[in-house]
Amino acid sequence: MKQRVCNFSAGPATLPFEVLTRTAEDIVDFNGSGIGLMEMSHRSPEFQKVIDETENLLRELMQIPDNYKVLFLQGGASSQFFMVPMNLLGEGRKASYLNTGTWAKKAIAEARLFGDIEVPFSSEEQNYYRVPDQQEYQVAENSEYLYLVSNNTIFGTQFKTFPDTDKMLVSDMSSDILSRPVDVSRFGLIFAGAQKNLGPAGVTVVVIREDLLSRSADNIPTMLKYRTHAEKGSMFNTPPCIAIYVVYRVLKWLKGLGGVEEIQKINLKKADTLYQIIDQGDYYRGHADRNSRSQMNVAFNLPTPDLETKFISEAATQGLKGLKGHRSIGGCRASIYNAFSLEGVDKLAAFMERFATDNPA
Ligand SMILES: *Cc1c(COP(=O)(O)O)cnc(C)c1O
């Protein structure tokens, strides 16, 4: 095999090597059963064990309280943009959304199909360079929930703390789930597409407080009702078996590392390393306001677009790939999720220093 590169892709993103090699073996012959992972019935005891253990590991790592259900759904995080309001709102009901990036904006547009949506804060006019302090906005009394995207993947901003409010919180944690401890009990619902921090594309994890399951109106299609999946242990229909299996392996890997508190320390160190380079001169400019900086996605610019192009292509020749920023903001972005190594970050930091010296503005 050609040597693996440092893959800074925002998603699907790099996975732990040991997870990939183990999965490769199990695709051909699952646990010595003579049947490959993709060929096995989802009703088999072998797969039942996989999905049960995946749920148990997630419960343990996230410390999910007993009165929450864990669901493994399909349709990507984007399907949650409509499933959340479809199930939790209804005629004339209101919810509040913080507009802190592209994924928040898309969720707002979908929610408006189902209820009265207010947006008490938006940083859209300033190209989403920050997330708000709680003092900056007020949530309507009659709002059912406050929705926020915990980490804004494209703009590289992240909520350091969650609003301290008696409103139920709902959060899209697609790009920072399990990167730091979170008090699940403050949320009514948390969801995350797997392909950033949990595994491959194809499965979306939903953590939902049990009492909310009874809220869904009867005329919601069966597959789009949380209750359906909760009652059937995410096996109402064929689940994305292989994606769930990889999540299982990633969770085992994370537990082996010491869990969420340990990975948070490593994540902090990785992000600090890059932000220090950005802060040490005028050459690199971070997109995010300092107080809103993401530990998962570091978005930055160079003095000119030409230098950015050169930076991205030279980095690629050094085995540092996937550094191009999202098309909506341009520039560069280093996505450094849980599975991205500290050594890879150190390599990028060294390259950034060298590049700035060799290519004065
Ligand atoms: C990537 C991403 C999404 C979209 O995920 P899909 O699974 O492609 O629908 C939604 N929200 C956030 C925060 C993301 O990073």
The ligand as an SDF file (V2000), in Angstrom:
LIG
                    3D

 15 15  0  0  0  0  0  0  0  0999 V2000
  -21.8550   17.6790    7.3690 C   0  0  0  0  0  0  0  0  0  0  0  0
  -22.8790   18.3210    8.2220 C   0  0  0  0  0  0  0  0  0  0  0  0
  -24.2570   18.1780    7.9610 C   0  0  0  0  0  0  0  0  0  0  0  0
  -24.7850   17.4350    6.7450 C   0  0  0  0  0  0  0  0  0  0  0  0
  -24.6590   16.0850    6.9050 O   0  0  0  0  0  0  0  0  0  0  0  0
  -25.2890   15.0540    5.8440 P   0  0  0  0  0  0  0  0  0  0  0  0
  -25.1270   13.7610    6.5430 O   0  0  0  0  0  0  0  0  0  0  0  0
  -24.4700   15.1880    4.6030 O   0  0  0  0  0  0  0  0  0  0  0  0
  -26.7120   15.4200    5.6230 O   0  0  0  0  0  0  0  0  0  0  0  0
  -25.1360   18.7490    8.8330 C   0  0  0  0  0  0  0  0  0  0  0  0
  -24.7180   19.4510    9.9110 N   0  0  0  0  0  0  0  0  0  0  0  0
  -23.4160   19.6240   10.1860 C   0  0  0  0  0  0  0  0  0  0  0  0
  -23.0070   20.3960   11.3820 C   0  0  0  0  0  0  0  0  0  0  0  0
  -22.4540   19.0630    9.3460 C   0  0  0  0  0  0  0  0  0  0  0  0
  -21.1570   19.2290    9.6240 O   0  0  0  0  0  0  0  0  0  0  0  0
  1  2  1  0
  2  3  1  0
  2 14  2  0
  3  4  1  0
  3 10  2  0
  4  5  1  0
  5  6  1  0
  6  7  2  0
  6  8  1  0
  6  9  1  0
 10 11  1  0
 11 12  2  0
 12 13  1  0
 12 14  1  0
 14 15  1  0
M  END
$$$$
